[in-house]
Amino acid sequence: MKKTHFNVIGVMSGTSLDGVDLAHIEFRLNNDKWTFEMTECETISYGKNWISNLKSAVDFSSIELQKLNKSYTELLAAIITDFIEKYNIKNLDAVCSHGHTILHQPEKGLTLQIGNLPEISSLTNQTVVCDFRVQDVKLGGQGAPLVPIGDQILFSDYDYCMNLGGFSNVSFEECGERIAFDISPVNTVLNYYANQLGLNYDDKGAITRTGKCNQILLTKLNVLDFYHQKHPKSLGFEFVKEIVLPIIESFDMSVEDKLRTFTEHVAVQISLALPIKKGKILVTGGGAYNNFLMERIQYYLPEMNILIPSTKILEFKEALIFALLGVLKLRGEINVLSSVTGAKADHSSGEIFSI
């Protein structure tokens, strides 16, 4: 009989570079239904040098990437070990870690999440389930988004599940299948401009609120090819660096106006991405704290009931779901949906590194 109770830690580092999210979770399976309890949760911020390295890594040589991968694996292992010791967590079944995405070019068969080297198991003295994206890309998929199977299993009461992190993504049921895709950049761009003002982020969108929307720039952003592609589709930081920022920088505008215009762009794209404009939508990720962004999304979706969950789910939902992906991998069950990624088949993805 397969194990039905799991004591695990989910670990996630997103493209917005807020830090490493860790969540201690207990999963139970009763009558084919998964339930969970989130206990200790924490975000460990990156130091300035690490933020700089992770931002620059997209341009690193293969040798530089190998060195970065090794040092990041050591950093991540130390963060995980400290978390376990701080909260005196015992009898773990596994640590389930996403790592940090450096390269994501599925059309070229490439995706790289650092921090997933085999030695992370010996460094943490734990069984580690990780590297969930590579197998999907080898099977012809996008390798993203991977969270939707968790939405389907844990949050089926909602019509839509949307995350507002470095990028926005959404998942929902359509014709009996789970559909999901990345919508647009969010905090990768908003934080970039907040940084120019000496801030880590624009708290609650207060600065953005003071800016003016440039309709010409807004139109240029809205007609980008990516937004007219059919799903499955996903985004990486390359899209921001090579396409979005050059367009914004071609306009002589204040930072406030750039923030305001891009926020409008995010809200417009979210409204266009949802096939039915009413129902219940669960919103998580750091962008849910951006009051002005949420107001603009509601403006374009007046009939949508936008729901923001408890703080733990809001901030650590991706860590929660990568923990679930790890549990499903340990059980030898499907944890990636081909309807979402475009892979040849549903599959059980990830590597298991044992002590």
Secondary structure per residue as TSV (DSSP state, phi and psi in degrees):
chain	resnum	aa	ss	phi	psi
A	1	M	-	360.0	136.8
A	2	K	-	-71.6	148.2
A	3	K	-	-63.7	140.0
A	4	T	-	-120.6	1.4
A	5	H	E	-131.3	125.3
A	6	F	E	-129.8	135.7
A	7	N	E	-112.3	106.5
A	8	V	E	-137.7	166.8
A	9	I	E	-119.6	129.8
A	10	G	E	-98.1	136.9
A	11	V	E	-130.2	130.0
A	12	M	E	-143.2	136.0
A	13	S	E	-125.9	120.3
A	14	G	-	-97.5	169.1
A	15	T	T	-68.7	-15.7
A	16	S	T	-75.8	-9.2
A	17	L	-	62.8	30.2
A	18	D	-	-65.3	-29.6
A	19	G	-	141.6	-166.5
A	20	V	E	-98.2	121.5
A	21	D	E	-90.8	130.7
A	22	L	E	-127.0	134.3
A	23	A	E	-138.1	125.2
A	24	H	E	-89.5	122.3
A	25	I	E	-136.2	141.3
A	26	E	E	-111.2	126.5
A	27	F	E	-109.0	141.2
A	28	R	E	-134.1	140.8
A	29	L	E	-112.6	115.6
A	30	N	E	-131.0	125.5
A	31	N	T	52.2	45.7
A	32	D	T	64.4	17.6
A	33	K	E	-122.7	127.7
A	34	W	E	-86.0	134.4
A	35	T	E	-123.5	162.0
A	36	F	E	-144.5	155.0
A	37	E	E	-130.4	121.6
A	38	M	E	-94.8	125.6
A	39	T	E	-107.8	-103.9
A	40	E	E	-73.2	132.8
A	41	C	E	-138.4	142.0
A	42	E	E	-157.8	147.0
A	43	T	E	-111.9	125.3
A	44	I	E	-102.0	113.6
A	45	S	-	-70.0	151.5
A	46	Y	-	-82.6	147.5
A	47	G	-	-73.6	166.6
A	48	K	H	-58.4	-40.3
A	49	N	H	-64.6	-39.7
A	50	W	H	-68.3	-39.8
A	51	I	H	-60.2	-45.0
A	52	S	H	-61.6	-45.7
A	53	N	H	-63.8	-43.1
A	54	L	H	-69.1	-33.4
A	55	K	H	-68.5	-37.9
A	56	S	H	-84.0	-15.6
A	57	A	G	-61.5	-23.4
A	58	V	G	-60.8	-21.7
A	59	D	G	-103.2	4.9
A	60	F	-	-71.5	152.0
A	61	S	-	-73.6	168.4
A	62	S	H	-62.1	-37.3
A	63	I	H	-67.0	-42.6
A	64	E	H	-63.0	-37.7
A	65	L	H	-66.3	-38.6
A	66	Q	H	-62.1	-43.1
A	67	K	H	-65.1	-42.7
A	68	L	H	-63.1	-42.3
A	69	N	H	-60.3	-43.7
A	70	K	H	-64.4	-48.4
A	71	S	H	-69.0	-34.5
A	72	Y	H	-70.0	-37.8
A	73	T	H	-59.9	-41.0
A	74	E	H	-65.8	-41.8
A	75	L	H	-61.3	-48.1
A	76	L	H	-63.4	-40.5
A	77	A	H	-62.3	-40.8
A	78	A	H	-65.5	-40.8
A	79	I	H	-63.4	-43.8
A	80	I	H	-64.5	-44.8
A	81	T	H	-62.3	-43.1
A	82	D	H	-61.5	-40.5
A	83	F	H	-62.5	-45.2
A	84	I	H	-62.2	-43.6
A	85	E	H	-70.8	-40.2
A	86	K	H	-59.4	-42.4
A	87	Y	T	-101.5	7.5
A	88	N	T	51.1	50.2
A	89	I	-	-82.2	128.2
A	90	K	-	-118.8	159.5
A	91	N	S	53.9	46.8
A	92	L	-	-72.4	139.7
A	93	D	S	-80.2	-34.2
A	94	A	E	-172.8	158.8
A	95	V	E	-104.0	127.4
A	96	C	E	-113.5	106.9
A	97	S	E	-121.0	132.3
A	98	H	E	-78.5	-32.2
A	99	G	E	80.4	-165.8
A	100	H	E	-124.4	126.3
A	101	T	E	-73.2	126.1
A	102	I	E	-107.0	-47.4
A	103	L	E	-125.2	135.5
A	104	H	E	-144.0	94.2
A	105	Q	E	-133.1	70.4
A	106	P	G	-60.7	-28.4
A	107	E	G	-63.7	-20.6
A	108	K	G	-102.9	5.4
A	109	G	T	75.2	24.3
A	110	L	E	-118.9	133.5
A	111	T	E	-156.2	135.1
A	112	L	E	-133.7	117.9
A	113	Q	E	-112.9	114.5
A	114	I	E	-81.2	160.3
A	115	G	S	94.2	9.0
A	116	N	-	-113.6	23.6
A	117	L	-	-71.0	150.0
A	118	P	T	-55.3	-30.4
A	119	E	H	-68.7	-7.8
A	120	I	H	-61.7	-28.0
A	121	S	H	-68.3	-47.8
A	122	S	H	-69.4	-33.9
A	123	L	H	-67.5	-33.9
A	124	T	H	-95.3	-13.6
A	125	N	T	58.9	38.5
A	126	Q	S	-137.1	154.9
A	127	T	-	-68.3	132.5
A	128	V	E	-124.7	128.9
A	129	V	E	-108.3	125.6
A	130	C	E	-157.8	-173.7
A	131	D	-	54.7	59.8
A	132	F	-	-80.8	-16.2
A	133	R	S	-92.8	-30.3
A	134	V	H	-59.7	-46.4
A	135	Q	H	-60.0	-39.6
A	136	D	H	-63.6	-42.3
A	137	V	H	-63.1	-39.4
A	138	K	H	-62.9	-27.5
A	139	L	T	-89.3	12.8
A	140	G	T	87.1	8.9
A	141	G	S	-92.0	175.3
A	142	Q	-	-77.6	-16.6
A	143	G	-	71.4	8.6
A	144	A	-	-168.5	159.0
A	145	P	-	-76.1	151.0
A	146	L	-	-102.1	-15.7
A	147	V	T	-66.2	-27.1
A	148	P	H	-56.1	-31.7
A	149	I	H	-64.8	-31.7
A	150	G	H	-69.3	-37.2
A	151	D	H	-60.5	-43.5
A	152	Q	H	-64.8	-41.3
A	153	I	H	-81.5	-39.6
A	154	L	H	-104.2	-23.0
A	155	F	-	-131.1	42.9
A	156	S	T	-71.3	-9.3
A	157	D	T	-72.8	-13.3
A	158	Y	S	-101.1	146.9
A	159	D	S	-72.0	-35.3
A	160	Y	E	-137.0	146.1
A	161	C	E	-120.4	122.6
A	162	M	E	-127.1	136.6
A	163	N	E	-113.3	133.5
A	164	L	E	-113.6	87.8
A	165	G	S	-117.7	-134.1
A	166	G	S	-57.6	-36.5
A	167	F	E	-129.6	159.9
A	168	S	E	-95.5	142.3
A	169	N	E	-143.4	158.7
A	170	V	E	-139.9	150.1
A	171	S	E	-138.6	149.7
A	172	F	E	-165.9	166.7
A	173	E	E	-89.9	136.3
A	174	E	E	-145.8	119.8
A	175	C	T	53.7	41.2
A	176	G	T	79.1	6.1
A	177	E	E	-124.0	152.0
A	178	R	E	-81.3	126.7
A	179	I	E	-113.4	140.8
A	180	A	E	-158.4	152.5
A	181	F	E	-168.5	160.0
A	182	D	E	-75.6	142.6
A	183	I	E	-99.2	-57.9
A	184	S	E	-162.6	166.3
A	185	P	E	-64.1	151.3
A	186	V	-	-131.9	-89.9
A	187	N	H	-71.8	-19.0
A	188	T	H	-59.0	-35.8
A	189	V	H	-90.4	-47.4
A	190	L	H	-60.9	-41.8
A	191	N	H	-70.1	-31.8
A	192	Y	H	-57.6	-43.8
A	193	Y	H	-80.1	-31.4
A	194	A	H	-62.9	-37.8
A	195	N	H	-58.4	-35.1
A	196	Q	H	-66.7	-18.9
A	197	L	T	-97.2	8.6
A	198	G	T	80.1	18.4
A	199	L	-	-117.0	151.3
A	200	N	S	-72.3	-33.7
A	201	Y	S	-161.7	165.0
A	202	D	-	-88.8	100.6
A	203	D	G	-59.1	117.4
A	204	K	G	61.1	10.8
A	205	G	G	75.3	20.4
A	206	A	H	-63.4	-39.7
A	207	I	H	-72.8	-42.5
A	208	T	H	-54.9	-39.0
A	209	R	H	-59.1	-27.4
A	210	T	T	-83.1	-10.9
A	211	G	S	-84.4	173.1
A	212	K	-	-115.4	142.5
A	213	C	-	-82.9	124.3
A	214	N	-	-91.0	110.6
A	215	Q	H	-66.5	-31.4
A	216	I	H	-68.6	-46.3
A	217	L	H	-63.1	-42.2
A	218	L	H	-57.2	-44.1
A	219	T	H	-64.6	-41.9
A	220	K	H	-61.1	-40.5
A	221	L	H	-68.7	-40.8
A	222	N	H	-69.0	-21.0
A	223	V	T	-96.6	8.0
A	224	L	-	-59.1	143.6
A	225	D	G	-55.0	-38.7
A	226	F	G	-55.2	-38.4
A	227	Y	G	-70.5	-15.1
A	228	H	G	-103.7	1.4
A	229	Q	S	-79.3	149.6
A	230	K	-	-83.6	154.0
A	231	H	S	-74.0	157.8
A	232	P	S	-74.7	142.4
A	233	K	-	-156.4	149.7
A	234	S	-	-146.1	162.0
A	235	L	-	-121.6	151.1
A	236	G	-	-128.8	173.6
A	237	F	H	-63.2	-22.0
A	238	E	H	-57.3	-37.6
A	239	F	H	-61.7	-40.6
A	240	V	I	-67.0	-48.6
A	241	K	I	-68.8	-42.4
A	242	E	I	-91.0	-22.6
A	243	I	I	-120.8	-55.6
A	244	V	I	-70.8	-53.1
A	245	L	H	-61.4	-41.9
A	246	P	H	-58.9	-36.3
A	247	I	H	-65.7	-47.9
A	248	I	H	-62.8	-42.7
A	249	E	H	-68.9	-15.6
A	250	S	T	-74.9	-7.5
A	251	F	S	-103.9	134.7
A	252	D	-	-87.2	90.8
A	253	M	-	-139.1	159.8
A	254	S	-	-71.0	158.6
A	255	V	H	-59.7	-38.2
A	256	E	H	-60.7	-41.8
A	257	D	H	-70.1	-34.3
A	258	K	H	-65.7	-43.4
A	259	L	H	-61.1	-45.1
A	260	R	H	-63.4	-44.0
A	261	T	H	-68.3	-42.0
A	262	F	H	-69.8	-34.6
A	263	T	H	-61.4	-41.5
A	264	E	H	-61.5	-42.0
A	265	H	H	-59.4	-44.7
A	266	V	H	-59.7	-46.7
A	267	A	H	-63.8	-40.9
A	268	V	H	-62.6	-47.2
A	269	Q	H	-66.1	-36.0
A	270	I	H	-63.9	-43.7
A	271	S	H	-64.1	-37.2
A	272	L	H	-72.7	-26.8
A	273	A	H	-75.7	-22.8
A	274	L	-	-90.2	118.4
A	275	P	S	-65.4	-34.8
A	276	I	S	-116.1	126.2
A	277	K	-	-91.4	21.4
A	278	K	-	-145.1	165.4
A	279	G	E	125.9	-157.0
A	280	K	E	-113.5	129.9
A	281	I	E	-124.1	127.0
A	282	L	E	-91.0	122.4
A	283	V	E	-113.7	125.8
A	284	T	E	-130.3	178.4
A	285	G	S	93.3	163.7
A	286	G	G	-57.9	-29.5
A	287	G	G	-64.2	-19.7
A	288	A	G	-66.7	-19.6
A	289	Y	G	-82.5	-9.9
A	290	N	-	-84.3	92.9
A	291	N	H	-57.1	-40.0
A	292	F	H	-67.2	-41.7
A	293	L	H	-60.7	-43.3
A	294	M	H	-63.7	-37.3
A	295	E	H	-62.3	-40.5
A	296	R	H	-71.1	-35.9
A	297	I	H	-63.6	-44.4
A	298	Q	H	-63.1	-34.4
A	299	Y	H	-59.4	-43.3
A	300	Y	H	-83.3	-13.5
A	301	L	-	-129.0	65.8
A	302	P	T	-64.0	-23.0
A	303	E	T	-97.1	2.5
A	304	M	E	-88.0	134.2
A	305	N	E	-89.6	101.5
A	306	I	E	-88.7	121.1
A	307	L	E	-119.0	128.4
A	308	I	-	-109.6	124.0
A	309	P	-	-80.5	-169.6
A	310	S	-	-59.1	158.7
A	311	T	H	-56.5	-42.2
A	312	K	H	-61.6	-45.2
A	313	I	H	-70.4	-41.0
A	314	L	H	-57.4	-47.7
A	315	E	H	-88.2	-24.6
A	316	F	H	-124.2	20.9
A	317	K	H	-62.4	-38.4
A	318	E	H	-69.0	-38.9
A	319	A	H	-62.3	-40.8
A	320	L	H	-57.8	-47.0
A	321	I	H	-75.8	-32.9
A	322	F	H	-67.9	-29.2
A	323	A	H	-63.0	-42.5
A	324	L	H	-64.3	-41.9
A	325	L	H	-57.7	-39.6
A	326	G	H	-64.6	-41.9
A	327	V	H	-62.6	-45.0
A	328	L	H	-62.4	-37.8
A	329	K	H	-63.9	-42.7
A	330	L	H	-61.8	-31.1
A	331	R	T	-86.5	-1.9
A	332	G	T	70.3	28.7
A	333	E	-	-109.4	161.2
A	334	I	-	-58.8	130.1
A	335	N	-	-130.2	3.0
A	336	V	B	-134.5	130.5
A	337	L	-	-98.9	124.9
A	338	S	H	-66.4	-26.4
A	339	S	H	-64.6	-23.1
A	340	V	H	-91.6	-47.5
A	341	T	H	-94.3	-19.5
A	342	G	-	86.0	9.3
A	343	A	-	-67.6	167.1
A	344	K	S	-64.6	-28.3
A	345	A	S	-159.5	159.0
A	346	D	-	-59.4	148.9
A	347	H	B	-157.5	169.1
A	348	S	-	-104.1	105.3
A	349	S	-	-104.6	157.6
A	350	G	-	117.4	164.3
A	351	E	E	-111.5	142.2
A	352	I	E	-112.0	117.0
A	353	F	E	-109.0	116.8
A	354	S	-	-98.8	158.6
A	355	I	-	-64.3	360.0
